[in-house]
Amino acid sequence: MSLDVHLYGERIGTLFPAGENDYRLAYAPEVVEEVGGGVSLLSNALPTRTEPYSASATQAFVEGLLPEGMRRLKLARELDVDPRDGYAMIAEIGRDCAGAVTFLPKGTPPRSAAADPVAWLSDRELEELVTAPPQRLLDPGSGPRMRFALGGVRHKLSLVHQDGRWVWPDAAVPSTHVIKPETGEYPEFVANEMFCTTVVRHVGLPVAQATVETIAGQPCLVSKRFDRNGEGLAAKRLHQENFCQALGYSPLAENGTGDTDGPGFAESCGLLKAVAAEGDAATLFAAAFCNYMLGNGDAHGQNFALLFHGEGACLAPFYDIASTAVYDEPLHTGMVIAEDYSETAYLLELAQIAEECSYDFDVFRSLAADTAERLGEAIDVVAEQARNEGWHAPVIDSIAELAGERAFGLGVEVEY
């Protein structure tokens, strides 16, 4: 059976199977007639047209909504589906996705938020979910419960927060917050991500709102979703897509490993110049400088996104900002400005990035110097904030030392 694709609660097309591990997207003819052809309605890479999209084009968008790695394998086992079958997975967990898209069985209208009683989480359920790893990711006894899709490999929850309580998301009740419990895989990761996110905010860049909270006895990073408007059960979906989706990069490659790097600076800047606000490219560069100084090597295209609004799109707030260089097996992938995670970013490398992006090098160098100065000043301020608010951990001292050295080094490297 095919799936109806809804955007902002309105049906815009169909997702249908076309063979083994093969599925396609087709816009509804009446939608194309109404908005016209060539409109980036669902995705920049999937503009409206009458012909169905190919499997590869469709999968680049849909697979970007699905979990990866062990989370995907675990979900597939619970759902009793082939983990390679993205169609079967989105059919089960596509009721609450990133952005404003939902996938429902053919002919199933989205329910009104008031149609059914909301599914509040009990204390026992919440405790089970934030205890890593949870025994189950889905509730087989209730269809709507935890039928959401969140990309990435890290254990995270997508829930609704209302009056101090937590609610399961649903096609009618979109999730409002993402919860990332401490898992132990990367020690003190909650403090790590909170520190790095807050430092970037102090630099003056847009980031997802985040707090550290203790839920059922577990330290958790709680982030308010930027692709939602409003609070609690009254929240509405806003549409977004990550850079990989917008540029047609699928997390799955033919060899099954996936193209983890995705787009580089040149493609990403081209995307922003084409569809986003003036100045967004400079903001992206400033974020890349911050990632370098903080040691965040997980800078692939799935960690950058476009946020759609009434008249187009803009660069979404930054998210998933954490220092990977402080761990034994650090990542170094995507839009990174040094050749190796442990190496200094040299002026020649910066010049190459500016040239690839047709960006004025003097402006680029000035931006690097300003960002380095701001970040260097923010480190001590945020470390003190962490102590005062009770979420400081030893990993913060390690990040602060690394960031301080790199901020000084980058400032010297780009000095006029």
N, C-alpha and C positions, 0 to 999 in steps of 0.2 A: 504494500500500500504506500502511496505517496504521502508526503508531508506538506502541509500548508505553511508557507513562510509569512510571518507577520512582522511588520515594522510599525512601532508605536501603536500596536494593537489592531492594525489594519492589514488584511491579507494583501500581499503584493506579488505573490508567485507561488511556485511549486518546487519542491525538491523531490526528485524521483529516482528510483534505482534503475540502472541501465546495464546490469551485469554484475559479475562477482567483484566486490569491492569497487564498484563503479557507480557513481551517482552524478546527477546533473541538476543545474538550476535553470528554471525558466520563469521569466516574468509573466505575470498575467497580462493578456492582450489589452484589457481595459485600462490597466495601469500605464502601459506604454503609450496608449492613445491619450490618456489624460495628461501625463507629465512630459511626453515627447521622448524621442530616442536620445541616447548619449548622456543621460543624466546620472550622476553618481548617487543613486538612491540608497542602495545597500552597501556598495563598496566602490571605491575609486577604480578598482580593477574589474568591476562588473557593472558597467554603465547599462542603463535600460536599453533593451532591444527586443525584437520579436523572436529571434532564434534562441534556442537553449544554449547554455554555455557548455564547453567541454568539461570532461572529468577533471583535468588538471586545473583549469581555471576555477571550477567550483570548489574543489578540494582545498585550494590555497586559502579560501575564505573560511570554509566550514572547519577544517582541521585546526585553524588558528583559534577556534573557540573551545577546543577539546583539551583535556589533560594529556600530559606526556609522561614518558618513562614508566616508573613503577606505579604511579597513580593510575595511569591508563590501564595497565595490566590488571591491577586490583579491581578497578571498576568493571572491566570486561569480564572477569571471573564472576563477580557478583551478578552481573546482568546476563551471564551465560551467552556472550556474543564473542565473535572473533575480534581481538584487539586491533586488527588491521582494518576492520569494517567501520569507517567513520560514519556511514549512513545509519547503521544500527545503533551506534552510540548516541548520535545527535537525536535520533528518534526517542531515545529513553531519557536523555538528560538535557534536552534543548528548551526546557520551559523557562529558564532564567539564565541568559547568557550575558557576556560582555556586550554593552551597547543596548539598542532598543529592539533587537531581533529575537523572535521566539519561533520555535518549530513545534507544530501541533499535528496530530493525525488528521488526514484529509476530512474536511467537513466539520471539524470541531471548532466551534467559535470560542474565542477567549471569554472566560467567565468574568462576570463583574466581581470586583474586589469584595463586594458585600454579599455575594451569592452563597458562600459557605463560611462556616466559622473558621477563624484563622487557627493554624496549627502551632500553638505555643510549645516551645521546648521545655520539657521538665528539667529539673536540676540533674537528674540521672542522665538524661540524653545529652545535655550540655557537657557534663563531665566526661562522658564517653567520647564525645566528638573532639575535645581539645586534648585528650590523652593520646599521645603519639606512640605508635601508629594506632588509629582507632580500629576496633574490630571490624566494623562495617562502615562503608561510606554512604550507603543507601538504606532506607527503611522499607523493607519489602511489604510491610503491612499497610502502607499508605502511599498511594500513587504520587501525590504532589510533593511529598517530603524529600527534600534534598535532591530533587530532579533538576540540578543546575549544571552548567558547564563553565569551568574556569580553566584557562590554559595554564601551561607551566608544569614543572615537575614537583614543586614543593607542596606539602600538605597545607591546604588553606580551606576555609569555610566561607560561604557567601550566604549571609543571613539578613533578616530584617530586624532592626532595633526599634523598639517602641516602648516608651515609658519604663525604661530600665530592664525590659525583658527582651528575649530573643524569639523570633518567629521563623518558621521554615519559609523559604521563598516559593513562588508559584507563578504560573503564567499570568495570574491576575494580581499578585502581590509581589512586585519586584524586590530583590534584595537591596539593602541600603548600605551594608558594611561588609568588608572582607576581614576575616580574623585569621591571623597566622600564629598558631601556637608555637612555643618552643619545642623543637623536636629532638634535639641532641645531636643531629647529624652534623650541624655546624654550631659549636658551642657559643652560647650567648648571642645567638643570631637576632633575637628580638631587640636587645640593646644596640646591637650593631646597626640594624636597619633604622631604628628610631634615631640614633645619633646622626647617621649619614643623611637621612631625610631632613632632619631639623637643621643641620649645617647648610644644606643646599637652600632651604627656605631662608635662612639668615643671609645667604649670598644675594637673595632677591629674586630667585627663580620660582616659578609655580610648581608646587609639589602636592601630592595627595595629602589630605589632612590625616594625621595619625596620632595615636596615643598608645601608651603602654598600660595595659589593664591586667589584673589578675582575675581569671575566669575559672571557676571550679578548681581553684588552687594552682592553676598554671599561668605563668607569664605569657601574655599574648600581645602582639601588635594588632591594634584595631584601626582600620583605615576606612574613612567615609568614602563611599564610591563617588567619583567625580562624574560618572555617567548616570547619575540620578539627580532629579530635581525635587525638592521637598523632603519631608521628614516622615519616618515610620511608615505606617500602612497607607499614608496618602502620597507617598513618593511616586514620581513618574519616571519612566525611562528616557534617557538621552542617548543618541546613537554615537558610537565610536568604532574605530577599527585601528588595529596596530599597523605599523609600517609594513610588516611582512604581508598582511592581508591587502593593504592598499596598493602594494606593488606586485602582488601575485606570487609571493614566495610561500611555498607550502612547507610546514615543519616536517613533512614526510618526503623523503627522496626515494628513488627507485631502489636503492640499496637498503632502505629501511632506517638509515641513520639520521636522515633529515639534514637540511641545509641550515645549520645552526647560526651561521654568520648572517645570512640574509643580506639586505641592502647595505651598502656602504654610505659614506658621507655624500658622495656626488649624487647618487640616486635619491637619497633622503632629502637633500637640499633642493633637488629638482622637483620633488613632490611638494615640498612646502611652498616653493615659489609658484607652483602651478595652482594650488588649491587653498593655501592657508593665508594667514595675515602677514603683512609686511613686517619684517623684524623677527619672524619666527625662526629663520635660519640662524640669526645671531644668538637667539635663546638656546637653540640646539647645540651650537658650538660651546656656549658657556656651560651647558650641562656636561658636555664631553670633557671640558677642562676639569670640572668638579669630579667627574668619575675618575679621571686620571689621578688627581691629587688624593682622593679618598681610597684609591685602590680598588675601584669597582670595575672588574673586567667582564661583567655580565651585561654587556652593552649592545646586545643584538636587537634586531628590528622589532621583536615582539615586546620589548620593554619601552617602546616609544609609540605614541598613538596620536591619531587625529580625533578631535571631538567636533561633531557636526552641530551646527546651529541653523537658524532660519535662512541665512543667506550664504552658507558655505561651510567652511571648516576652519579650525585653528589647531595649533599644537596643544595637545592635552597636557594637564599637569603631569610631572614626572613621577614615576612609581618604581617599586622594586629596586631601591637604591641601597646598596650595602657593600661593604668592603670585602672583596673576595681575596685580596692579596695577603690578608692576615692569616689565612688558613694554609694548610700544608699542600693542598692541590688547588691553587687558585685558578679561576677561569680567566680567559683573555680572548674574548670573541666579540665580533661586531664592530661598532663605531668606537674604536680605541685609538688614542693619538700617539702611543709609543709602540714600538715593534714587539716588545716583550713586557710582561707585567712588572718585571723587576728592573726595567731599564728606564733611564731618564728620557723625557720627551725633548728631542732636539729641535733646534730652529728649522733645520732642513725638513724634518718630518712635518712640522706645522706649515711650512711653505708649500709642501706637496699637497696637503689637504686643501689649503686655500686655492691653489691653482686648479685642482680637480673640480672644485665647486665654483670656480669663476668668482671668487670672493676677494676683495681688495686686501692684500697682505698686511698693509699698515693698519687697517681697521681690525683685521684678525689678530694681529700681534698686540694691539692696544686692548682688545677685549680679553686676551689671555692674561695680560698684566693686571687688569682691573679685577678679573675673577680671582686670580691668585691672591691679590691683596685682601679682597673681601673674605675669601675662605680662610686665609691665615688668621684674620681677626675673629672669625666666627668659631673657630675650634675651641678656644678656652671658654668662650661665653656659653656654648652649648654643653661642654663638659661640666661646667658649674651648674647649669640648669638640670642636667641629669642627676647630679648629686642632690640638689635641692628637692627634686621631685621623686627621688627614690628609685630611679631605674638605671643608675650607673652600674657598670660592670667592668672588669679588667680589660675586656676587649676594646673598650672605648679608649683607654690609655694607649693601646697599641695602634689604633687607627689615628689618634691625634698625633702621635709621634711621626707616623708615616706621612700623614697629610701635611704636617708642619714642614717636614723636610722637602716634600715635593712642591709645596706652595712657594717656599723660598727658592728652590732650584728653578721652577718655571718662571718666577719673576726675574731671576738673573738671566735666564736664557733669552727672554724676550725684551730685555731692557734696551732702550734706545741708546 
